[in-house]
Amino acid sequence: MAQGGIVRAVMFAFYVVLFLLVPFTSERTLAQQDVIEKAKQEGEVVVWAHTFDGADEFVKGFNKIHPYLKVKIWDGRTEEVVNKVITEAKAGKFSPDVVILSTRGYPEIHKAGILQKYPWPEQTKRWPNQPAHGFWKITAASLRLPSYNTNLVRPADVPKSWEDLKSPRWAGKSVISSSGADAPLLFADLWKKPNGNLDWERSFGFWSEVIKTAKPKTIRGFTAGFDAIASGEVSIFLLSSVNSAVLFMERGAPIKMAPVGRTMGSTWGIGIPKTIPHPNGTKLFVDYLLSEEGLLSYVNKAKVVALDPAVVERADANVAMKQLGVEWYPIDDETRSDQDVTRATRWWTTELGMRRGKADRKKKQ
């Protein structure tokens, strides 16, 4: 074919593609504008969330695009949000448009028939570890690692594996949290048997030995544990949250995370109730939260690891894990039964409580 013929063929193909795309683009733009106009009439979107860290900054970014929508956020623990959503729904009241929770809370809401199967934005189809049913979308994970005071722990003594936590060197120099009581379940999953079953025996045995040997001070929450190692009260936080560790490190605290090789974490996600008062505002909110800009704002304030491949290179917690050389994966909450969670929680609180009880009795003697 002559050069002129090739040019004409290429131009023809270009105009054919343009002709096909323009109507689609126009139709999509008109649909989006219709959502915006209806959202303006709604005037707000209501979000119920478990510790929506950095909400003010996130909302500020959202309002740069949608200044006509007021975002109302009610913060509570996952269990509190779940109970409140179900209680109100039974009474015929539907307040939240969006729920943002630890994904352990969604199965109960779903079982109550409250969640809708939502048409999540197209880009989320490439995200890993997503439930196939579409009733909620997993956005991030909160990981667990040991953290230590860099002024008190020599580089040679930094744990290189979870097994290193059994060392007698941590006796009386460690802290552990009674919060995050799903720890035995997380580790039973980390050390799953070849047939895929949870290895409860290894998990219970490991933590029983660590607690017996390290004799850690027991606290509630994670912030108190980081305060203890940052101040030098103790040397190591045996099982800390990566998100809190990254936050303290950014503030200049003498803290680092231990490169134990592999870890795991519980997941966080977003769900939409079936009956919502502001459907158009909800769509705009969801589209922003799950966009690169919105998701990056969210995970970098919460310091959780992102699952979206498009933002992992810019997400603070993801970058920290990469630099540390630790492999991680998100736990599949749908595989956790209520019995598993109860078993883990009872064992963890009992083990730590028994230890505290013995210590208290010794003091009285």
C-alpha positions, 0 to 999 in steps of 0.5 A, spaced: 500 500 500 502 506 498 504 511 503 498 516 502 493 510 502 496 508 509 495 515 512 488 515 510 487 508 513 490 510 519 486 517 519 479 513 518 480 508 523 482 514 528 475 518 526 471 511 527 474 510 534 472 518 536 465 517 533 464 511 537 467 514 544 464 521 543 457 519 544 459 514 550 463 520 553 457 525 552 452 520 555 457 518 561 458 526 562 450 527 562 449 521 567 454 524 572 452 531 572 445 528 573 448 525 580 451 532 582 445 536 581 441 531 585 446 531 590 446 538 591 439 538 593 440 532 598 445 537 601 449 532 605 452 525 606 452 521 612 458 516 614 458 512 620 465 509 621 470 506 626 476 511 627 476 515 621 483 518 622 484 524 618 477 525 617 477 533 617 483 533 611 479 527 607 473 531 607 477 538 605 479 534 599 472 531 598 469 538 598 474 541 593 470 537 588 463 537 591 463 543 596 455 543 596 455 536 600 456 536 608 459 530 610 457 528 617 461 523 620 459 519 627 465 515 629 465 509 633 468 502 634 466 497 629 462 493 634 458 499 636 457 501 629 454 494 627 449 494 633 447 501 632 446 500 624 442 493 626 438 496 631 436 502 627 434 498 621 429 494 626 426 500 628 425 502 621 430 508 621 436 508 616 441 514 618 447 512 615 449 512 607 456 509 608 459 505 613 467 504 614 469 499 618 473 493 620 471 488 615 469 483 621 463 487 622 460 486 615 458 479 615 453 481 621 450 487 617 449 483 611 446 477 615 441 482 617 439 483 610 441 491 611 447 491 606 446 492 598 450 489 592 453 496 590 456 497 583 463 499 585 467 504 581 470 500 575 478 501 577 476 497 584 476 490 579 483 490 579 484 490 587 486 484 590 483 480 596 476 482 594 470 479 596 466 476 590 459 478 592 460 485 592 456 487 598 463 491 601 469 493 598 476 492 602 480 498 602 486 497 606 489 492 612 492 494 619 498 490 620 501 487 626 509 487 628 513 488 634 516 495 635 522 497 639 526 503 642 532 504 638 536 507 644 535 501 648 535 495 643 542 493 640 542 492 632 544 485 633 538 484 638 533 486 634 528 480 632 529 477 625 523 472 626 517 471 630 521 466 634 526 471 637 520 474 641 521 468 646 528 470 648 529 471 655 532 478 654 525 481 653 524 479 660 521 485 664 523 489 658 517 488 654 509 491 653 503 487 650 496 490 649 490 486 651 487 490 645 487 486 638 485 480 642 484 476 635 492 475 635 491 468 636 487 467 630 491 472 626 497 467 628 493 461 627 492 463 620 499 465 619 501 458 620 496 455 617 497 447 616 498 444 609 491 442 609 489 449 610 486 449 617 488 454 622 494 452 627 491 453 633 496 449 637 502 453 634 499 459 635 497 458 643 503 455 644 507 460 641 504 466 645 504 462 651 511 461 651 512 469 649 508 471 655 511 466 660 518 468 658 518 476 656 513 477 662 510 483 659 507 489 662 500 489 660 496 495 657 490 497 653 490 499 646 496 501 642 498 508 643 499 506 651 504 501 648 508 506 644 508 511 649 511 506 653 517 504 648 518 511 646 519 514 653 524 508 654 519 505 660 520 498 656 524 496 650 520 492 646 512 492 644 511 485 642 505 485 638 504 492 635 500 496 630 504 498 624 499 504 623 501 507 630 508 505 629 509 509 622 505 515 626 510 515 632 516 514 627 514 520 623 513 524 629 521 523 631 520 517 636 526 513 637 522 507 634 523 502 629 519 496 627 522 489 627 523 485 620 520 479 622 520 476 615 512 475 614 506 478 617 498 479 616 493 484 618 485 485 619 482 488 613 478 495 613 472 496 608 466 500 605 459 498 605 453 501 603 446 500 606 440 498 602 436 504 604 440 510 604 437 517 605 442 521 600 443 516 594 447 521 590 451 524 595 453 517 597 455 515 590 460 521 589 463 520 596 464 513 594 467 515 588 472 519 591 474 515 597 476 509 592 479 514 587 487 514 587 487 521 590 481 519 596 484 513 597 491 515 598 489 521 603 485 516 607 490 511 608 496 516 609 492 519 615 490 512 618 497 509 616 494 503 614 497 499 608 493 500 601 491 494 596 490 498 590 496 497 586 495 504 583 497 507 590 502 502 594 508 506 591 505 512 595 502 509 601 506 511 607 505 504 610 506 500 604 513 504 603 515 502 610 513 495 609 517 495 603 523 498 606 523 493 612 523 487 607 517 484 610 512 480 606 505 481 608 498 479 607 490 481 609 486 476 613 480 474 609 475 476 614 469 471 611 473 465 613 473 467 620 467 464 624 464 467 630 467 461 634 474 462 631 473 470 634 470 468 640 476 462 641 481 467 640 479 473 644 477 468 650 484 465 650 488 472 649 484 476 655 484 470 659 492 468 658 493 476 659 488 476 665 491 470 669 498 473 668 496 479 671 492 476 676 498 472 679 502 478 679 497 482 683 496 476 688 504 476 689 504 483 691 499 482 696 503 476 699 
